[in-house]
């Protein structure tokens, strides 16, 4: 199980993150904290930097997605791009 630890927890309340890991491990979970997660994007979003928040969100999603999900997402993006060029394409 991957645990999403926000930058705010990491910087201001790391004991909360460690307590969450301990609780999950005591419940029998094997916990990983992906090193690729760096921020949740909330500070960027709150300051009005929507493009920056969007880019950070994509990094977080990539950090937590399994390879099969990433592949499916990329296929869907390509299909959506093709459908914008051709209005007769129907996506499920």
C-alpha positions as a Markdown table, in Angstrom:
| # | Residue | x | y | z |
|---|---|---|---|---|
| 1 | Unk | 0.0 | 0.0 | 0.0 |
| 2 | Unk | 1.3 | 3.4 | -0.9 |
| 3 | Unk | 0.7 | 6.2 | 1.6 |
| 4 | Unk | 0.2 | 9.7 | 0.4 |
| 5 | Unk | 2.1 | 12.0 | 2.8 |
| 6 | Unk | 1.5 | 15.7 | 1.9 |
| 7 | Unk | 4.3 | 18.2 | 2.0 |
| 8 | Unk | 2.5 | 19.9 | 4.9 |
| 9 | Unk | 2.6 | 16.7 | 7.0 |
| 10 | Unk | 6.2 | 16.2 | 5.9 |
| 11 | Unk | 7.2 | 19.8 | 6.9 |
| 12 | Unk | 5.0 | 20.6 | 9.9 |
| 13 | Unk | 3.7 | 17.4 | 11.4 |
| 14 | Unk | 5.9 | 14.4 | 10.5 |
| 15 | Unk | 4.8 | 12.6 | 13.6 |
| 16 | Unk | 1.3 | 12.3 | 12.0 |
| 17 | Unk | 2.9 | 10.6 | 8.9 |
| 18 | Unk | 4.9 | 8.2 | 11.1 |
| 19 | Unk | 1.8 | 7.4 | 13.2 |
| 20 | Unk | -0.2 | 6.6 | 10.1 |
| 21 | Unk | 2.5 | 4.2 | 8.9 |
| 22 | Unk | 2.7 | 2.5 | 12.3 |
| 23 | Unk | -1.1 | 2.1 | 12.4 |
| 24 | Unk | -1.3 | 0.7 | 8.9 |
| 25 | Unk | 1.6 | -1.7 | 9.6 |
| 26 | Unk | -0.1 | -2.9 | 12.9 |
| 27 | Unk | -3.1 | -3.6 | 10.8 |
| 28 | Unk | -1.0 | -5.9 | 8.6 |
| 29 | Unk | -0.3 | -3.6 | 5.7 |
| 30 | Unk | 3.0 | -3.2 | 4.0 |
| 31 | Unk | 3.4 | 0.5 | 3.6 |
| 32 | Unk | 5.5 | 2.4 | 1.1 |
| 33 | Unk | 5.9 | 6.1 | 0.7 |
| 34 | Unk | 6.8 | 6.8 | -3.0 |
| 35 | Unk | 9.8 | 9.1 | -3.1 |
| 36 | Unk | 8.4 | 10.7 | -6.3 |
| 37 | Unk | 5.7 | 12.4 | -4.3 |
| 38 | Unk | 6.9 | 15.9 | -3.3 |
| 39 | Unk | 3.8 | 18.0 | -2.8 |
| 40 | Unk | 0.0 | 17.7 | -3.1 |
| 41 | Unk | -0.3 | 21.0 | -5.0 |
| 42 | Unk | -2.5 | 22.6 | -2.5 |
| 43 | Unk | -0.2 | 25.6 | -1.8 |
| 44 | Unk | 0.1 | 26.3 | -5.6 |
| 45 | Unk | -3.7 | 25.9 | -6.0 |
| 46 | Unk | -4.4 | 28.2 | -3.0 |
| 47 | Unk | -2.1 | 30.9 | -4.4 |
| 48 | Unk | -3.9 | 30.9 | -7.8 |
| 49 | Unk | -1.3 | 28.9 | -9.7 |
| 50 | Unk | -3.7 | 26.6 | -11.4 |
| 51 | Unk | -1.2 | 25.4 | -14.1 |
| 52 | Unk | 1.4 | 24.7 | -11.5 |
| 53 | Unk | -1.1 | 22.8 | -9.3 |
| 54 | Unk | -2.2 | 20.8 | -12.3 |
| 55 | Unk | 1.4 | 19.8 | -13.1 |
| 56 | Unk | 2.0 | 18.8 | -9.5 |
| 57 | Unk | -1.2 | 16.7 | -9.5 |
| 58 | Unk | 0.0 | 14.9 | -12.6 |
| 59 | Unk | 3.3 | 14.0 | -10.8 |
| 60 | Unk | 1.4 | 12.7 | -7.8 |
| 61 | Unk | -0.9 | 10.6 | -9.9 |
| 62 | Unk | 2.2 | 9.2 | -11.8 |
| 63 | Unk | 3.9 | 8.4 | -8.4 |
| 64 | Unk | 0.9 | 6.4 | -7.2 |
| 65 | Unk | -0.3 | 4.8 | -10.4 |
| 66 | Unk | 0.6 | 1.2 | -11.3 |
| 67 | Unk | 2.3 | 0.9 | -14.7 |
| 68 | Unk | -0.9 | -0.6 | -16.3 |
| 69 | Unk | -2.9 | 2.4 | -15.2 |
| 70 | Unk | -0.4 | 4.8 | -16.6 |
| 71 | Unk | -0.5 | 2.9 | -19.9 |
| 72 | Unk | -4.3 | 3.0 | -20.0 |
| 73 | Unk | -4.3 | 6.7 | -19.1 |
| 74 | Unk | -1.9 | 7.5 | -22.0 |
| 75 | Unk | -4.0 | 5.4 | -24.4 |
| 76 | Unk | -7.1 | 7.4 | -23.3 |
| 77 | Unk | -5.3 | 10.7 | -23.8 |
| 78 | Unk | -4.2 | 9.8 | -27.3 |
| 79 | Unk | -7.8 | 8.7 | -28.1 |
| 80 | Unk | -9.2 | 11.9 | -26.8 |
| 81 | Unk | -6.7 | 13.9 | -28.8 |
| 82 | Unk | -7.8 | 12.0 | -32.0 |
| 83 | Unk | -11.5 | 12.5 | -31.2 |
| 84 | Unk | -10.9 | 16.2 | -31.0 |
| 85 | Unk | -9.6 | 16.1 | -34.6 |
| 86 | Unk | -12.4 | 13.8 | -35.8 |
| 87 | Unk | -15.8 | 14.4 | -34.2 |
| 88 | Unk | -17.1 | 11.0 | -35.4 |
| 89 | Unk | -14.9 | 9.1 | -32.9 |
| 90 | Unk | -16.9 | 7.8 | -29.9 |
| 91 | Unk | -15.1 | 7.2 | -26.6 |
| 92 | Unk | -16.4 | 4.7 | -24.0 |
